[in-house]
Amino acid sequence: MSRLTLPLKPWALALSCSLAGIFAALAHPPFGFLPGLLGYAAALWLLDQGGHRQAGWAQVSFWRGWLFGTAYFFVGTWWVGEAFLVDIAAHGWMAPIAVLALAAGLGLFWGLAGLGYVGLNLKGPGRIAGFVFSFSVLEWLRGRVLTGFGWNLPGETWAAGSAPSQGAALVGAYGLTFITLWIAASAVLALDWRKADAKDRPWVTGMAVVSLIMLGGLYGFGAWRLSQARPGEGLDGAGGPAIRIVQADIAQSAKWTPENFRMILDKYAALSQQPAKGRMPDAIVWPEGAIPAAFDDYLAPGTWARAVVIDALKPGQSLLLGGYRYGGPPDKPIYFNSLLGLQRTGDDLKVTGVYDKFRLVPFGEYLPFGGVLTKIGLRALVHAPDDFTPGPRPRPVRFDGLPLVQPLICYESLFPGFTREGAIATGHRASWILNVSNDAWFGRTSGPWQHLNIASYRAIEEGLPMVRSTPTGISAVIDAYGRRQARFSLGQGETGVIDAALPSALPQTLFGRFGDLGLGLMLLIAMSIIGEQKRAK
């Protein structure tokens, strides 16, 4: 079967690849332009132009995939530049370099995916399987190579809490990426039908039917799953402990001036003391980076700051707050980005648990190849005296008086499976997920909205509710279906508190039991289709 080709000039092909990447990126929240998913079909068609295995095919296919990916990731991560403008004198010059380098670096994965697809040298409708196989594998690797950066996986295009997003409970975000790419790329079958001969038309028809079944199944399963929600499981149910999230809306640029320290602490304390509309909160949550100092300093016994924190709590009430702490010997301290659990006991505080962040942000929380890069003026963005040290792999934590919880600090919410791995390692499944994040670094851009959507997928995958706390928004209580309601969330630039009963957990999901096994099975099916197409040639 011949493929439809057009005599496009090299510059037109390059521009078309970039536009396809932009369209695919615009399908993600907060844009939500779902027709943009056709960008994947356009990418497949553009990779086909010019024939396979011709002179220079490897360079051309890599280049086209790289352009597609770089444009996609530029739209998805341009907001990273905002972090470098917080301290513009020290870091401002790095902003355009960081944005372009990040997009171009992530684009390498899609360049390799394009190279892998073209290298398979497929000609029939089995091209869909080859394209989806190559991109799904490279997306899985993107979340693991070096520290991994699984931002805006194609499977996370669907708004969290919607019917299609519920597929993550079965196969996780990477499995949903396979399904999403298959559905989107299958649009090229409309072009294949016009050029297919009698021998190939059953293949084209069959692949089209499979794609329609996938799309219908995604919406049908999601609608059924959402319809099964019982009272008490969602945000309107009685739920569990009463949780208060505090959002003080203090810009990142205002945190690190000494004269603002008292104002910041007093604001968090005052919001924590507001009368509750319902039950008194059992636990109060302050976000990552809420107070711009080390726990060891401002919470030291006898300090005025410790007294402010004590007065902000009622006896028996817990405070879960993000920040950093010291470790190691006094003469060579190391630093951890941590979640600290405190409880007021009489007129003092008791530490009830500590969780140290495992997956750190390169260039944000530590500087890769620091010895070399420091010499040319690069430094990490954190205001700690030195780079952070990673903690152990994520494990659930039991803070006094609260159900077992899996903390995920900021960046960690990008990674499917951390909560599942913690349950396997300890033999105990958490009852909820707590995501504290410092999205104040990214201002009022699309970044915090995308982060909210991505983090909510961890709730869907595990069937667990999530409490999400940020300094400037978006903070929210998210149920085990990935849903949030306006009255249980605070948007960007809002100051206030969220009081809610913790929603109930669902029974363990298929993803919670088997992880990426579903993705592995789908990749095997794709490989079998690829093999069958090659034998039929």
Buried (B, 14 or more C-beta within 10 A) or exposed (E): BEBEEEEBEEEEBBBBBBBBBBBBBBBBBEBBBBEBBBBBBBBBBBBBBBEBEEEEBEEBBBBBBBBBBBBBBBBBBBBBBBBBBBBEEEBEEBBEEBBBEBBBBBBBBBBBBBBBBBBBBBBBBBBBBBBBBBBBBBBBBBBEEEBBBBBBBBBBBBBBBBBBBBBBBBBBBBBBBBBBBBBBBBBBBEBBBEEBEEEBBEBBBEBBEBBEEBBEBBBEBBEEBBEEBEEEBBBBBEBBBBBBBBBBBBEBBEBEEEEBBEEBBBBBBEBBEEEEEEEEBBBBBBBBBBBBBBBEEBBEEEEEBBEBBBEBBEEEBBBBBBBBBBBEEEEEBEBBBBBBBBBBBEEEBEEBBBBBBBBBBBBBBBBEEBEEBEEEEBBBBBBBEBBBBBBEEBBBBBBBBBBBBBBBBBBBBBBBBBBBBBBBEEEEBBBBBBBBBBBBBBBBBBBBBBBBBBBBBBBBBBBBBBBBBBBBBBBBBBBBBBBBBEEBBBBBEEBBBBBBBBBBBBEBBBBBEBBBBBBBBBBEBBEEBBEEBBEEE
